[in-house]
Amino acid sequence: MKSVTENNHAFWYDEQLLKEPVEKAFDAEYWQNTGKVIGSATGRGTTWFVQTETVAAALRHYRRGGLFG
């Protein structure tokens, strides 16, 4: 597990799974600009499905009171 702090944000992640810059990994625009968005869904906000170097992942803004599932 690796830990990075930048601009008053803390990130904990598995560097075996996330090879992309963690500071950009939670930015939908980063994934759009790199052409790695493989899908999206809407509901209470947009979920972006992205292809990282190692796995397919979902990027979604967490809304308090519900679980992603």
LOLUM-301982 format. One record per residue: y, z, x of N, C-alpha, C in turn; residue in three letters. Coordinates in steps of 0.001 Angstrom, whole numbers, plus 500000, padded with zeros to 6 digits. Atoms other than C-alpha are relative to their C-alpha. Example, Ala and Ser with C-alpha at 12.3 -4.5 7.8 and 13.67 -1.06 7.14 Angstrom:
! LOLUM-301982
498810500000500890495500507800512300501200500000500900ALA 498810499940499180498940507140513670501090500730499230SER 
END
This chain:
! LOLUM-301982
498831500000500853500000500000500000501230500000500898MET 498768500089499224503396499051501373501168500409499106LYS 498813499553500716506771500486500369501234499373500636SER 498749500604499543510149498709500616501119500520499112VAL 498822499593500768513561500016499554501143499068500368THR 498879500906499785516461497619499103500942500078498805GLU 498985499964501068519721497838497109499681501024498916ASN 500298498900500924518720501147495507498796499716499098ASN 501242500284500705515380499677494326498847500293500951HIS 501187499727499195511992500848495565498841499161499467ALA 501147500833500347508939498572495595498775500550500713PHE 501286499652499431505344499661496148499050498887499608TRP 500869501127500314502849496837496413498890499869501035TYR 501137500272499120499588495678497950500298498701500732ASP 499629501184499241500505493272500732498834499024500172GLU 501118500946500021497007491742500519500096499084498777GLN 499871500788501229497883490526496999501336499285499880LEU 498676500606500125501608489787497261500491499565501377LEU 499558500562498724502534487488500149501465499561499943LYS 498615500420500178505902486411498706500942501165500295GLU 499039498913499748509097488386499491500093500923498782PRO 500033499070501126508810491495497307501375500132499353VAL 498651499874500538512597491605496897500305498889498983GLU 499782501124500915512389488262495034498899499864498953LYS 501176500170500850509021488668493313500247500357498535ALA 499713499593501378510578490247490193501157499215499396PHE 498894500848500441513181487490489751499440498676499474ASP 500539501227500601512179484714487320500626498754500625ALA 499322501155499397514741482381488897499352499607501336GLU 500702500276498740512952482700492269498771499139499734TYR 501229500737500304509691481486490706500317498611499451TRP 499602501310500506511459478668488852500444499094501146GLN 499486500791498876513219477508492042498899499569500966ASN 501100500358499100509942477503493996498937499160499300THR 500932500836500744508142475551491249498656500644499735GLY 501275499299500164505503478219490749499823500641498629LYS 500192499535501376505961478952487033498914499127499392VAL 501119500756500568502685477938485376499927500128498482ILE 499962499855501446503584478968481824500963501088499597GLY 499141498931500518505618481237479593499618500277498555SER 500227499599501387505421483065476282501197500825499563ALA 498885499216500516508067484582474059499514500960498941THR 500301498957500971508045487577471802501195500921500032GLY 498870499092499775510183490623472557500534499754501407ARG 499565500407498672511510488743475575499036498941500515GLY 500836501054499423510014486067477791499081500576501068THR 500952499702498935506903486524479891499805498712500778THR 500200501153499130506680484161482852498653500157500687TRP 501262500013499282503257483271484213500237499213501273PHE 499689500602498706503528482512487912498758499970500890VAL 501087500110499036501186481427490678500489500492501348GLN 499672499498498669501535483610493755499058499317500992THR 500882500587498985499878482631497024498554500430499793GLU 501365499466500099496866484789496156499436500090498578THR 500491499814501374496653485288492353501010499452498991VAL 499100500289501112498089484173489023500509501341499487ALA 499401498726500404500481486855487734500923499794498807ALA 499068500020501119502669487711484753501236500818500374ALA 498729499331499728506340488638485121500670500247498653LEU 499447499638501300507761490509482170500882501225500145ARG 499134498839500002510639492896481612499321501099499181HIS 500648498888500696509189496278480690500931500546498924TYR 499263499423501136510366497456477287499385501350499705ARG 500497498642500218510025501202476877499317500101498631ARG 500693499777501258507506502191474228498817499087499769GLY 501147500877500175504867499534474758499344499711501327GLY 500731500352498800502245498485477226499737498509500027LEU 500359501405499833501651495025478617498490499896499859PHE 501442500060500165498247493966477483499490498819499321GLY 
END
